[in-house]
Amino acid sequence: MTMVQDRRDDLPQEKDETFFKRRRSRSIAIALVLAGLVVLFYVVTLVKMGAGIFNRAL
């Protein structure tokens, strides 16, 4: 009972391969951007805490 039909069935083989290659490239690009944002937020958090955070007693 799905409303969306799978359109990959009517694609030729070479277009199907191109489709998957492009989707993989987009997925990798999104993953890299997400990882970059994580690193950026981590660095900004450390900078906002200041250098004194490393001189405290554990």
HTML snippet that shows the backbone in 3Dmol.js (N, CA, C, O; Angstrom):
<script src="https://3Dmol.org/build/3Dmol-min.js"></script>
<div id="view" style="width:600px;height:400px;position:relative"></div>
<script>
const pdb = `
ATOM      1  N   MET A   1       0.799  -1.185   0.000  1.00  0.00           N
ATOM      2  CA  MET A   1       0.000   0.000   0.000  1.00  0.00           C
ATOM      3  C   MET A   1       0.850   1.260   0.000  1.00  0.00           C
ATOM      4  O   MET A   1       0.480   2.255   0.622  1.00  0.00           O
ATOM      5  N   THR A   2       1.954   1.229  -0.671  1.00  0.00           N
ATOM      6  CA  THR A   2       2.773   2.433  -0.734  1.00  0.00           C
ATOM      7  C   THR A   2       2.293   3.325  -1.861  1.00  0.00           C
ATOM      8  O   THR A   2       1.865   2.849  -2.913  1.00  0.00           O
ATOM      9  N   MET A   3       2.369   4.614  -1.626  1.00  0.00           N
ATOM     10  CA  MET A   3       1.923   5.588  -2.616  1.00  0.00           C
ATOM     11  C   MET A   3       3.038   5.926  -3.607  1.00  0.00           C
ATOM     12  O   MET A   3       2.769   6.402  -4.710  1.00  0.00           O
ATOM     13  N   VAL A   4       4.280   5.679  -3.213  1.00  0.00           N
ATOM     14  CA  VAL A   4       5.421   6.016  -4.059  1.00  0.00           C
ATOM     15  C   VAL A   4       5.864   4.763  -4.797  1.00  0.00           C
ATOM     16  O   VAL A   4       6.087   3.716  -4.189  1.00  0.00           O
ATOM     17  N   GLN A   5       5.985   4.878  -6.099  1.00  0.00           N
ATOM     18  CA  GLN A   5       6.450   3.747  -6.885  1.00  0.00           C
ATOM     19  C   GLN A   5       7.959   3.833  -7.045  1.00  0.00           C
ATOM     20  O   GLN A   5       8.535   4.920  -7.084  1.00  0.00           O
ATOM     21  N   ASP A   6       8.574   2.693  -7.136  1.00  0.00           N
ATOM     22  CA  ASP A   6      10.019   2.648  -7.332  1.00  0.00           C
ATOM     23  C   ASP A   6      10.324   2.929  -8.795  1.00  0.00           C
ATOM     24  O   ASP A   6       9.955   2.144  -9.669  1.00  0.00           O
ATOM     25  N   ARG A   7      10.993   4.037  -9.066  1.00  0.00           N
ATOM     26  CA  ARG A   7      11.266   4.439 -10.441  1.00  0.00           C
ATOM     27  C   ARG A   7      12.550   3.826 -10.981  1.00  0.00           C
ATOM     28  O   ARG A   7      12.854   3.986 -12.163  1.00  0.00           O
ATOM     29  N   ARG A   8      13.293   3.143 -10.162  1.00  0.00           N
ATOM     30  CA  ARG A   8      14.547   2.554 -10.634  1.00  0.00           C
ATOM     31  C   ARG A   8      14.297   1.380 -11.570  1.00  0.00           C
ATOM     32  O   ARG A   8      15.189   1.001 -12.329  1.00  0.00           O
ATOM     33  N   ASP A   9      13.108   0.799 -11.531  1.00  0.00           N
ATOM     34  CA  ASP A   9      12.831  -0.359 -12.372  1.00  0.00           C
ATOM     35  C   ASP A   9      12.830  -0.017 -13.855  1.00  0.00           C
ATOM     36  O   ASP A   9      13.160  -0.866 -14.683  1.00  0.00           O
ATOM     37  N   ASP A  10      12.465   1.206 -14.199  1.00  0.00           N
ATOM     38  CA  ASP A  10      12.380   1.565 -15.606  1.00  0.00           C
ATOM     39  C   ASP A  10      13.636   2.263 -16.130  1.00  0.00           C
ATOM     40  O   ASP A  10      13.649   2.719 -17.273  1.00  0.00           O
ATOM     41  N   LEU A  11      14.689   2.356 -15.318  1.00  0.00           N
ATOM     42  CA  LEU A  11      15.935   2.975 -15.765  1.00  0.00           C
ATOM     43  C   LEU A  11      16.807   1.942 -16.478  1.00  0.00           C
ATOM     44  O   LEU A  11      16.868   0.787 -16.058  1.00  0.00           O
ATOM     45  N   PRO A  12      17.479   2.351 -17.551  1.00  0.00           N
ATOM     46  CA  PRO A  12      18.455   1.451 -18.175  1.00  0.00           C
ATOM     47  C   PRO A  12      19.624   1.191 -17.221  1.00  0.00           C
ATOM     48  O   PRO A  12      19.825   1.929 -16.256  1.00  0.00           O
ATOM     49  N   GLN A  13      20.375   0.154 -17.496  1.00  0.00           N
ATOM     50  CA  GLN A  13      21.456  -0.267 -16.596  1.00  0.00           C
ATOM     51  C   GLN A  13      22.503   0.827 -16.403  1.00  0.00           C
ATOM     52  O   GLN A  13      22.942   1.059 -15.277  1.00  0.00           O
ATOM     53  N   GLU A  14      22.918   1.509 -17.487  1.00  0.00           N
ATOM     54  CA  GLU A  14      23.969   2.523 -17.351  1.00  0.00           C
ATOM     55  C   GLU A  14      23.476   3.726 -16.560  1.00  0.00           C
ATOM     56  O   GLU A  14      24.254   4.334 -15.824  1.00  0.00           O
ATOM     57  N   LYS A  15      22.212   4.082 -16.691  1.00  0.00           N
ATOM     58  CA  LYS A  15      21.679   5.190 -15.903  1.00  0.00           C
ATOM     59  C   LYS A  15      21.524   4.783 -14.444  1.00  0.00           C
ATOM     60  O   LYS A  15      21.677   5.606 -13.542  1.00  0.00           O
ATOM     61  N   ASP A  16      21.222   3.515 -14.221  1.00  0.00           N
ATOM     62  CA  ASP A  16      21.103   3.009 -12.860  1.00  0.00           C
ATOM     63  C   ASP A  16      22.447   3.105 -12.142  1.00  0.00           C
ATOM     64  O   ASP A  16      22.500   3.502 -10.978  1.00  0.00           O
ATOM     65  N   GLU A  17      23.535   2.743 -12.828  1.00  0.00           N
ATOM     66  CA  GLU A  17      24.869   2.831 -12.233  1.00  0.00           C
ATOM     67  C   GLU A  17      25.244   4.286 -11.961  1.00  0.00           C
ATOM     68  O   GLU A  17      25.820   4.598 -10.919  1.00  0.00           O
ATOM     69  N   THR A  18      24.918   5.167 -12.892  1.00  0.00           N
ATOM     70  CA  THR A  18      25.193   6.592 -12.712  1.00  0.00           C
ATOM     71  C   THR A  18      24.422   7.129 -11.519  1.00  0.00           C
ATOM     72  O   THR A  18      24.947   7.915 -10.731  1.00  0.00           O
ATOM     73  N   PHE A  19      23.176   6.700 -11.393  1.00  0.00           N
ATOM     74  CA  PHE A  19      22.334   7.124 -10.275  1.00  0.00           C
ATOM     75  C   PHE A  19      22.978   6.758  -8.944  1.00  0.00           C
ATOM     76  O   PHE A  19      23.047   7.588  -8.039  1.00  0.00           O
ATOM     77  N   PHE A  20      23.450   5.514  -8.820  1.00  0.00           N
ATOM     78  CA  PHE A  20      24.050   5.073  -7.565  1.00  0.00           C
ATOM     79  C   PHE A  20      25.390   5.761  -7.302  1.00  0.00           C
ATOM     80  O   PHE A  20      25.711   6.054  -6.151  1.00  0.00           O
ATOM     81  N   LYS A  21      26.171   6.021  -8.339  1.00  0.00           N
ATOM     82  CA  LYS A  21      27.447   6.723  -8.160  1.00  0.00           C
ATOM     83  C   LYS A  21      27.217   8.148  -7.680  1.00  0.00           C
ATOM     84  O   LYS A  21      27.914   8.631  -6.787  1.00  0.00           O
ATOM     85  N   ARG A  22      26.242   8.816  -8.275  1.00  0.00           N
ATOM     86  CA  ARG A  22      25.946  10.185  -7.849  1.00  0.00           C
ATOM     87  C   ARG A  22      25.396  10.217  -6.436  1.00  0.00           C
ATOM     88  O   ARG A  22      25.739  11.103  -5.653  1.00  0.00           O
ATOM     89  N   ARG A  23      24.544   9.254  -6.105  1.00  0.00           N
ATOM     90  CA  ARG A  23      23.993   9.224  -4.752  1.00  0.00           C
ATOM     91  C   ARG A  23      25.097   8.964  -3.737  1.00  0.00           C
ATOM     92  O   ARG A  23      25.109   9.569  -2.665  1.00  0.00           O
ATOM     93  N   ARG A  24      26.024   8.071  -4.064  1.00  0.00           N
ATOM     94  CA  ARG A  24      27.141   7.805  -3.150  1.00  0.00           C
ATOM     95  C   ARG A  24      28.013   9.044  -2.986  1.00  0.00           C
ATOM     96  O   ARG A  24      28.453   9.352  -1.879  1.00  0.00           O
ATOM     97  N   SER A  25      28.264   9.751  -4.079  1.00  0.00           N
ATOM     98  CA  SER A  25      29.060  10.981  -3.998  1.00  0.00           C
ATOM     99  C   SER A  25      28.377  12.021  -3.122  1.00  0.00           C
ATOM    100  O   SER A  25      29.032  12.683  -2.316  1.00  0.00           O
ATOM    101  N   ARG A  26      27.071  12.168  -3.274  1.00  0.00           N
ATOM    102  CA  ARG A  26      26.334  13.118  -2.431  1.00  0.00           C
ATOM    103  C   ARG A  26      26.374  12.690  -0.973  1.00  0.00           C
ATOM    104  O   ARG A  26      26.517  13.525  -0.081  1.00  0.00           O
ATOM    105  N   SER A  27      26.248  11.397  -0.731  1.00  0.00           N
ATOM    106  CA  SER A  27      26.285  10.902   0.650  1.00  0.00           C
ATOM    107  C   SER A  27      27.644  11.171   1.294  1.00  0.00           C
ATOM    108  O   SER A  27      27.716  11.559   2.460  1.00  0.00           O
ATOM    109  N   ILE A  28      28.704  10.967   0.545  1.00  0.00           N
ATOM    110  CA  ILE A  28      30.050  11.232   1.065  1.00  0.00           C
ATOM    111  C   ILE A  28      30.226  12.716   1.333  1.00  0.00           C
ATOM    112  O   ILE A  28      30.798  13.098   2.354  1.00  0.00           O
ATOM    113  N   ALA A  29      29.740  13.558   0.428  1.00  0.00           N
ATOM    114  CA  ALA A  29      29.850  15.008   0.621  1.00  0.00           C
ATOM    115  C   ALA A  29      29.082  15.451   1.863  1.00  0.00           C
ATOM    116  O   ALA A  29      29.575  16.276   2.633  1.00  0.00           O
ATOM    117  N   ILE A  30      27.896  14.919   2.061  1.00  0.00           N
ATOM    118  CA  ILE A  30      27.100  15.269   3.245  1.00  0.00           C
ATOM    119  C   ILE A  30      27.802  14.794   4.512  1.00  0.00           C
ATOM    120  O   ILE A  30      27.810  15.505   5.518  1.00  0.00           O
ATOM    121  N   ALA A  31      28.389  13.601   4.474  1.00  0.00           N
ATOM    122  CA  ALA A  31      29.105  13.083   5.642  1.00  0.00           C
ATOM    123  C   ALA A  31      30.312  13.956   5.979  1.00  0.00           C
ATOM    124  O   ALA A  31      30.584  14.210   7.153  1.00  0.00           O
ATOM    125  N   LEU A  32      31.032  14.414   4.964  1.00  0.00           N
ATOM    126  CA  LEU A  32      32.194  15.278   5.207  1.00  0.00           C
ATOM    127  C   LEU A  32      31.775  16.627   5.779  1.00  0.00           C
ATOM    128  O   LEU A  32      32.432  17.153   6.677  1.00  0.00           O
ATOM    129  N   VAL A  33      30.693  17.186   5.266  1.00  0.00           N
ATOM    130  CA  VAL A  33      30.194  18.457   5.800  1.00  0.00           C
ATOM    131  C   VAL A  33      29.750  18.281   7.245  1.00  0.00           C
ATOM    132  O   VAL A  33      30.031  19.133   8.088  1.00  0.00           O
ATOM    133  N   LEU A  34      29.065  17.192   7.535  1.00  0.00           N
ATOM    134  CA  LEU A  34      28.619  16.932   8.904  1.00  0.00           C
ATOM    135  C   LEU A  34      29.809  16.759   9.846  1.00  0.00           C
ATOM    136  O   LEU A  34      29.800  17.293  10.955  1.00  0.00           O
ATOM    137  N   ALA A  35      30.826  16.023   9.418  1.00  0.00           N
ATOM    138  CA  ALA A  35      32.023  15.850  10.242  1.00  0.00           C
ATOM    139  C   ALA A  35      32.728  17.184  10.460  1.00  0.00           C
ATOM    140  O   ALA A  35      33.224  17.456  11.554  1.00  0.00           O
ATOM    141  N   GLY A  36      32.773  18.011   9.429  1.00  0.00           N
ATOM    142  CA  GLY A  36      33.369  19.339   9.569  1.00  0.00           C
ATOM    143  C   GLY A  36      32.624  20.196  10.576  1.00  0.00           C
ATOM    144  O   GLY A  36      33.242  20.916  11.360  1.00  0.00           O
ATOM    145  N   LEU A  37      31.301  20.123  10.559  1.00  0.00           N
ATOM    146  CA  LEU A  37      30.508  20.880  11.530  1.00  0.00           C
ATOM    147  C   LEU A  37      30.747  20.393  12.957  1.00  0.00           C
ATOM    148  O   LEU A  37      30.811  21.194  13.890  1.00  0.00           O
ATOM    149  N   VAL A  38      30.878  19.090  13.120  1.00  0.00           N
ATOM    150  CA  VAL A  38      31.157  18.538  14.449  1.00  0.00           C
ATOM    151  C   VAL A  38      32.487  19.069  14.965  1.00  0.00           C
ATOM    152  O   VAL A  38      32.584  19.493  16.117  1.00  0.00           O
ATOM    153  N   VAL A  39      33.509  19.048  14.118  1.00  0.00           N
ATOM    154  CA  VAL A  39      34.827  19.558  14.517  1.00  0.00           C
ATOM    155  C   VAL A  39      34.746  21.052  14.818  1.00  0.00           C
ATOM    156  O   VAL A  39      35.324  21.518  15.799  1.00  0.00           O
ATOM    157  N   LEU A  40      34.036  21.801  13.985  1.00  0.00           N
ATOM    158  CA  LEU A  40      33.887  23.237  14.197  1.00  0.00           C
ATOM    159  C   LEU A  40      33.203  23.526  15.530  1.00  0.00           C
ATOM    160  O   LEU A  40      33.665  24.384  16.282  1.00  0.00           O
ATOM    161  N   PHE A  41      32.116  22.830  15.833  1.00  0.00           N
ATOM    162  CA  PHE A  41      31.418  23.043  17.103  1.00  0.00           C
ATOM    163  C   PHE A  41      32.301  22.674  18.293  1.00  0.00           C
ATOM    164  O   PHE A  41      32.264  23.347  19.323  1.00  0.00           O
ATOM    165  N   TYR A  42      33.095  21.613  18.158  1.00  0.00           N
ATOM    166  CA  TYR A  42      33.994  21.204  19.228  1.00  0.00           C
ATOM    167  C   TYR A  42      35.047  22.282  19.487  1.00  0.00           C
ATOM    168  O   TYR A  42      35.315  22.634  20.635  1.00  0.00           O
ATOM    169  N   VAL A  43      35.640  22.800  18.413  1.00  0.00           N
ATOM    170  CA  VAL A  43      36.663  23.838  18.554  1.00  0.00           C
ATOM    171  C   VAL A  43      36.061  25.104  19.147  1.00  0.00           C
ATOM    172  O   VAL A  43      36.659  25.715  20.033  1.00  0.00           O
ATOM    173  N   VAL A  44      34.893  25.505  18.675  1.00  0.00           N
ATOM    174  CA  VAL A  44      34.240  26.706  19.210  1.00  0.00           C
ATOM    175  C   VAL A  44      33.926  26.522  20.690  1.00  0.00           C
ATOM    176  O   VAL A  44      34.082  27.459  21.474  1.00  0.00           O
ATOM    177  N   THR A  45      33.494  25.345  21.078  1.00  0.00           N
ATOM    178  CA  THR A  45      33.211  25.073  22.489  1.00  0.00           C
ATOM    179  C   THR A  45      34.475  25.191  23.327  1.00  0.00           C
ATOM    180  O   THR A  45      34.448  25.789  24.403  1.00  0.00           O
ATOM    181  N   LEU A  46      35.577  24.632  22.852  1.00  0.00           N
ATOM    182  CA  LEU A  46      36.835  24.735  23.597  1.00  0.00           C
ATOM    183  C   LEU A  46      37.303  26.178  23.703  1.00  0.00           C
ATOM    184  O   LEU A  46      37.801  26.590  24.751  1.00  0.00           O
ATOM    185  N   VAL A  47      37.151  26.941  22.646  1.00  0.00           N
ATOM    186  CA  VAL A  47      37.570  28.344  22.667  1.00  0.00           C
ATOM    187  C   VAL A  47      36.711  29.136  23.640  1.00  0.00           C
ATOM    188  O   VAL A  47      37.224  29.982  24.373  1.00  0.00           O
ATOM    189  N   LYS A  48      35.420  28.875  23.655  1.00  0.00           N
ATOM    190  CA  LYS A  48      34.530  29.602  24.565  1.00  0.00           C
ATOM    191  C   LYS A  48      34.817  29.261  26.028  1.00  0.00           C
ATOM    192  O   LYS A  48      34.674  30.115  26.903  1.00  0.00           O
ATOM    193  N   MET A  49      35.220  28.023  26.295  1.00  0.00           N
ATOM    194  CA  MET A  49      35.539  27.624  27.665  1.00  0.00           C
ATOM    195  C   MET A  49      36.815  28.306  28.136  1.00  0.00           C
ATOM    196  O   MET A  49      36.976  28.571  29.327  1.00  0.00           O
ATOM    197  N   GLY A  50      37.701  28.584  27.227  1.00  0.00           N
ATOM    198  CA  GLY A  50      38.941  29.260  27.570  1.00  0.00           C
ATOM    199  C   GLY A  50      40.054  28.289  27.899  1.00  0.00           C
ATOM    200  O   GLY A  50      39.844  27.082  28.017  1.00  0.00           O
ATOM    201  N   ALA A  51      41.237  28.846  28.041  1.00  0.00           N
ATOM    202  CA  ALA A  51      42.414  28.024  28.307  1.00  0.00           C
ATOM    203  C   ALA A  51      42.416  27.483  29.728  1.00  0.00           C
ATOM    204  O   ALA A  51      43.096  26.495  30.006  1.00  0.00           O
ATOM    205  N   GLY A  52      41.675  28.105  30.630  1.00  0.00           N
ATOM    206  CA  GLY A  52      41.642  27.674  32.018  1.00  0.00           C
ATOM    207  C   GLY A  52      41.020  26.307  32.227  1.00  0.00           C
ATOM    208  O   GLY A  52      41.199  25.710  33.289  1.00  0.00           O
ATOM    209  N   ILE A  53      40.304  25.803  31.260  1.00  0.00           N
ATOM    210  CA  ILE A  53      39.659  24.497  31.407  1.00  0.00           C
ATOM    211  C   ILE A  53      40.692  23.380  31.546  1.00  0.00           C
ATOM    212  O   ILE A  53      40.408  22.338  32.137  1.00  0.00           O
ATOM    213  N   PHE A  54      41.894  23.597  31.001  1.00  0.00           N
ATOM    214  CA  PHE A  54      42.929  22.573  31.074  1.00  0.00           C
ATOM    215  C   PHE A  54      43.736  22.647  32.373  1.00  0.00           C
ATOM    216  O   PHE A  54      44.517  21.738  32.653  1.00  0.00           O
ATOM    217  N   ASN A  55      43.569  23.697  33.167  1.00  0.00           N
ATOM    218  CA  ASN A  55      44.337  23.875  34.393  1.00  0.00           C
ATOM    219  C   ASN A  55      43.524  23.565  35.644  1.00  0.00           C
ATOM    220  O   ASN A  55      43.867  24.036  36.728  1.00  0.00           O
ATOM    221  N   ARG A  56      42.482  22.804  35.520  1.00  0.00           N
ATOM    222  CA  ARG A  56      41.650  22.494  36.686  1.00  0.00           C
ATOM    223  C   ARG A  56      41.991  21.108  37.227  1.00  0.00           C
ATOM    224  O   ARG A  56      42.587  20.281  36.536  1.00  0.00           O
ATOM    225  N   ALA A  57      41.603  20.880  38.462  1.00  0.00           N
ATOM    226  CA  ALA A  57      41.850  19.579  39.077  1.00  0.00           C
ATOM    227  C   ALA A  57      40.838  18.567  38.555  1.00  0.00           C
ATOM    228  O   ALA A  57      39.656  18.873  38.398  1.00  0.00           O
ATOM    229  N   LEU A  58      41.310  17.387  38.295  1.00  0.00           N
ATOM    230  CA  LEU A  58      40.420  16.333  37.826  1.00  0.00           C
ATOM    231  C   LEU A  58      40.006  15.529  39.020  1.00  0.00           C
ATOM    232  O   LEU A  58      39.246  14.570  38.885  1.00  0.00           O
TER     233      LEU A  58
END
`;
const viewer = $3Dmol.createViewer("view");
viewer.addModel(pdb, "pdb");
viewer.setStyle({}, {cartoon: {color: "spectrum"}});
viewer.zoomTo();
viewer.render();
</script>
